[in-house]
């Protein structure tokens, strides 16, 4: 059985579309959604934001 740190490490190798939401990320790594939410809120797991649209400049 994997411990929590090993399960969270699986998030690094998971594809982005499989971890785009908290629910998808929790099912991809096998951690409960509430546990993952606490880790994000506590700063142990950092949310990644990608820019879909470039900045509009003149």
Secondary structure, 3 states (H helix, E strand, C coil): CCCHHHHHHHHHHCCHHHCCCHHHHHHHHCCCHHHHHHHHHHCCCCCCCCCCCCCCCC
